[in-house]
Amino acid sequence: MKKIFILLVLSILCSSALYAQKIGYTDMEFITSKMPEYQAAQVEMKKFTDKWSQEIKDKFSEIDRMQRAYMAEEILLTDELKRKRQGEIKEKELEAGEYNSKIFGVEGLMFQKKKELMKPVLEKVQRAVTKVCSQRRLDFMFDKSSDIGMLYTNPKHDYSDYVMEELGIDPKSNKAGNNDKTGSNDKAAKPEEPAQQQPAAPAKSSPKQKSTNSKLK
Protein backbone atom coordinates (compact mmCIF):
# COMPACT_ATOMS: atom_id res chain seq x y z
CA MET A 1 0.00 0.00 0.00
CA LYS A 2 2.88 2.31 0.85
CA LYS A 3 4.50 1.65 -2.55
CA ILE A 4 1.25 2.46 -4.35
CA PHE A 5 0.99 5.76 -2.45
CA ILE A 6 4.58 6.70 -3.35
CA LEU A 7 3.97 5.88 -7.03
CA LEU A 8 0.81 7.97 -6.97
CA VAL A 9 2.65 10.96 -5.50
CA LEU A 10 5.45 10.64 -8.06
CA SER A 11 2.88 10.44 -10.87
CA ILE A 12 1.20 13.63 -9.67
CA LEU A 13 4.56 15.43 -9.40
CA CYS A 14 5.57 14.38 -12.93
CA SER A 15 2.22 15.49 -14.32
CA SER A 16 2.59 18.86 -12.64
CA ALA A 17 6.06 19.27 -14.13
CA LEU A 18 4.72 18.57 -17.63
CA TYR A 19 2.22 21.43 -17.30
CA ALA A 20 5.14 23.83 -16.85
CA GLN A 21 7.06 22.52 -19.87
CA LYS A 22 6.56 23.37 -23.51
CA ILE A 23 6.82 20.54 -25.96
CA GLY A 24 6.81 20.51 -29.75
CA TYR A 25 7.50 18.05 -32.53
CA THR A 26 8.78 18.21 -36.08
CA ASP A 27 9.09 15.87 -39.07
CA MET A 28 12.80 15.63 -39.88
CA GLU A 29 12.28 13.21 -42.75
CA PHE A 30 9.91 15.61 -44.51
CA ILE A 31 12.10 18.65 -43.83
CA THR A 32 15.35 17.10 -45.08
CA SER A 33 13.65 15.76 -48.20
CA LYS A 34 12.88 19.36 -49.23
CA MET A 35 16.42 20.62 -48.73
CA PRO A 36 18.56 21.16 -51.88
CA GLU A 37 21.61 19.96 -49.90
CA TYR A 38 19.85 16.68 -49.09
CA GLN A 39 18.78 16.16 -52.70
CA ALA A 40 22.34 16.83 -53.88
CA ALA A 41 23.66 14.32 -51.33
CA GLN A 42 21.18 11.74 -52.60
CA VAL A 43 22.32 12.26 -56.20
CA GLU A 44 25.95 11.92 -55.16
CA MET A 45 25.14 8.83 -53.11
CA LYS A 46 23.44 7.22 -56.09
CA LYS A 47 26.58 7.71 -58.19
CA PHE A 48 28.66 5.79 -55.65
CA THR A 49 26.01 3.10 -55.27
CA ASP A 50 25.73 2.56 -59.02
CA LYS A 51 29.53 2.45 -59.38
CA TRP A 52 29.99 -0.11 -56.59
CA SER A 53 27.03 -2.21 -57.75
CA GLN A 54 28.47 -2.39 -61.27
CA GLU A 55 31.88 -3.40 -59.95
CA ILE A 56 30.36 -6.25 -57.94
CA LYS A 57 28.20 -7.29 -60.88
CA ASP A 58 31.30 -7.43 -63.09
CA LYS A 59 33.10 -9.63 -60.57
CA PHE A 60 30.26 -12.16 -60.46
CA SER A 61 29.94 -12.05 -64.26
CA GLU A 62 33.63 -12.99 -64.49
CA ILE A 63 33.05 -15.88 -62.10
CA ASP A 64 30.13 -17.09 -64.21
CA ARG A 65 32.30 -16.91 -67.35
CA MET A 66 35.05 -18.91 -65.66
CA GLN A 67 32.58 -21.57 -64.49
CA ARG A 68 31.06 -21.98 -67.94
CA ALA A 69 34.51 -22.21 -69.53
CA TYR A 70 35.55 -24.83 -66.98
CA MET A 71 32.45 -26.95 -67.57
CA ALA A 72 33.00 -26.82 -71.36
CA GLU A 73 36.65 -27.93 -71.04
CA GLU A 74 36.43 -30.19 -67.99
CA ILE A 75 36.45 -33.43 -69.95
CA LEU A 76 39.73 -32.46 -71.63
CA LEU A 77 41.54 -31.38 -68.45
CA THR A 78 43.87 -33.45 -66.30
CA ASP A 79 43.10 -33.80 -62.59
CA GLU A 80 45.82 -31.30 -61.77
CA LEU A 81 44.39 -28.70 -64.19
CA LYS A 82 40.90 -29.33 -62.83
CA ARG A 83 42.05 -28.61 -59.29
CA LYS A 84 43.86 -25.49 -60.48
CA ARG A 85 40.83 -24.13 -62.35
CA GLN A 86 38.48 -24.92 -59.45
CA GLY A 87 40.86 -23.14 -57.07
CA GLU A 88 40.91 -20.07 -59.30
CA ILE A 89 37.09 -19.97 -59.40
CA LYS A 90 36.87 -20.41 -55.63
CA GLU A 91 39.37 -17.61 -55.10
CA LYS A 92 37.34 -15.28 -57.34
CA GLU A 93 34.15 -16.14 -55.45
CA LEU A 94 35.77 -15.34 -52.11
CA GLU A 95 37.16 -12.08 -53.49
CA ALA A 96 33.74 -11.02 -54.82
CA GLY A 97 32.02 -11.90 -51.55
CA GLU A 98 34.55 -9.97 -49.48
CA TYR A 99 34.28 -6.94 -51.75
CA ASN A 100 30.48 -7.04 -51.52
CA SER A 101 30.68 -7.10 -47.71
CA LYS A 102 33.24 -4.31 -47.74
CA ILE A 103 30.86 -2.08 -49.73
CA PHE A 104 27.38 -3.02 -48.57
CA GLY A 105 28.06 -4.71 -45.24
CA VAL A 106 27.33 -3.26 -41.80
CA GLU A 107 29.25 0.02 -41.54
CA GLY A 108 30.74 -0.66 -44.98
CA LEU A 109 31.87 1.94 -47.50
CA MET A 110 28.28 2.70 -48.51
CA PHE A 111 27.30 3.39 -44.90
CA GLN A 112 30.39 5.53 -44.33
CA LYS A 113 29.85 7.53 -47.53
CA LYS A 114 26.21 8.18 -46.68
CA LYS A 115 27.17 9.37 -43.20
CA GLU A 116 29.82 11.64 -44.71
CA LEU A 117 27.43 13.19 -47.27
CA MET A 118 24.57 13.60 -44.79
CA LYS A 119 26.63 15.11 -41.96
CA PRO A 120 26.52 18.74 -43.25
CA VAL A 121 22.77 18.43 -43.93
CA LEU A 122 21.97 17.10 -40.46
CA GLU A 123 24.20 19.68 -38.79
CA LYS A 124 22.40 22.49 -40.63
CA VAL A 125 18.99 21.14 -39.60
CA GLN A 126 20.15 20.73 -36.00
CA ARG A 127 21.22 24.38 -35.88
CA ALA A 128 17.80 25.42 -37.18
CA VAL A 129 15.99 23.21 -34.64
CA THR A 130 18.10 24.61 -31.79
CA LYS A 131 17.34 28.18 -32.87
CA VAL A 132 13.59 27.50 -33.16
CA CYS A 133 13.52 25.87 -29.71
CA SER A 134 15.33 28.86 -28.26
CA GLN A 135 13.05 31.39 -29.97
CA ARG A 136 9.84 29.52 -29.04
CA ARG A 137 11.11 28.61 -25.58
CA LEU A 138 10.50 24.91 -26.02
CA ASP A 139 11.75 22.42 -23.46
CA PHE A 140 11.44 19.41 -25.75
CA MET A 141 11.28 18.82 -29.49
CA PHE A 142 10.42 15.37 -30.78
CA ASP A 143 11.01 13.98 -34.26
CA LYS A 144 7.73 12.59 -35.59
CA SER A 145 9.47 10.54 -38.29
CA SER A 146 11.79 8.66 -35.90
CA ASP A 147 11.04 5.47 -33.95
CA ILE A 148 9.98 7.19 -30.74
CA GLY A 149 6.45 5.75 -30.86
CA MET A 150 4.41 8.92 -30.39
CA LEU A 151 0.83 7.86 -29.69
CA TYR A 152 -0.71 11.30 -30.20
CA THR A 153 0.46 14.48 -31.89
CA ASN A 154 -1.64 17.61 -31.81
CA PRO A 155 -1.02 19.65 -35.01
CA LYS A 156 -0.70 22.87 -33.01
CA HIS A 157 2.57 21.53 -31.58
CA ASP A 158 4.08 20.84 -35.02
CA TYR A 159 7.09 23.16 -35.43
CA SER A 160 8.20 21.80 -38.81
CA ASP A 161 7.19 25.07 -40.51
CA TYR A 162 9.41 27.15 -38.22
CA VAL A 163 12.39 24.86 -38.84
CA MET A 164 11.78 25.01 -42.61
CA GLU A 165 11.58 28.82 -42.51
CA GLU A 166 14.86 28.89 -40.59
CA LEU A 167 16.36 26.79 -43.40
CA GLY A 168 14.97 29.14 -46.06
CA ILE A 169 12.32 26.68 -47.32
CA ASP A 170 8.79 27.89 -48.08
CA PRO A 171 6.50 25.65 -45.93
CA LYS A 172 3.32 26.36 -47.92
CA SER A 173 4.75 25.49 -51.33
CA ASN A 174 6.19 22.25 -50.00
CA LYS A 175 3.08 21.19 -48.17
CA ALA A 176 0.98 21.64 -51.27
CA GLY A 177 2.85 18.83 -52.99
CA ASN A 178 2.90 16.43 -50.04
CA ASN A 179 -0.54 14.88 -49.98
CA ASP A 180 0.76 11.55 -48.71
CA LYS A 181 1.65 12.87 -45.27
CA THR A 182 -0.64 12.22 -42.31
CA GLY A 183 -3.57 14.31 -41.13
CA SER A 184 -1.34 17.18 -40.03
CA ASN A 185 -1.06 18.21 -43.70
CA ASP A 186 -4.57 19.62 -43.56
CA LYS A 187 -3.31 22.70 -41.69
CA ALA A 188 -3.74 25.84 -43.72
CA ALA A 189 -1.41 27.97 -41.62
CA LYS A 190 1.62 27.58 -39.37
CA PRO A 191 1.03 25.83 -36.02
CA GLU A 192 0.05 27.88 -33.02
CA GLU A 193 2.65 28.28 -30.35
CA PRO A 194 1.43 26.21 -27.36
CA ALA A 195 1.02 28.02 -24.05
CA GLN A 196 1.60 24.88 -22.01
CA GLN A 197 1.82 21.18 -22.79
CA GLN A 198 -0.99 19.06 -21.36
CA PRO A 199 -0.96 15.25 -21.40
CA ALA A 200 -3.50 13.60 -23.68
CA ALA A 201 -6.38 11.70 -22.06
CA PRO A 202 -7.51 9.16 -24.67
CA ALA A 203 -9.96 7.46 -22.28
CA LYS A 204 -12.02 10.66 -22.06
CA SER A 205 -11.80 11.58 -25.73
CA SER A 206 -14.96 12.11 -27.67
CA PRO A 207 -15.63 9.96 -30.79
CA LYS A 208 -14.55 12.91 -32.96
CA GLN A 209 -11.28 13.27 -31.05
CA LYS A 210 -10.57 9.54 -31.33
CA SER A 211 -11.02 9.72 -35.08
CA THR A 212 -8.61 12.64 -35.31
CA ASN A 213 -6.07 10.88 -33.09
CA SER A 214 -6.08 7.75 -35.25
CA LYS A 215 -5.29 9.82 -38.35
CA LEU A 216 -2.37 11.53 -36.65
CA LYS A 217 -0.64 8.33 -35.56
Disulfide bonds with the S-S distance in Angstrom:
none
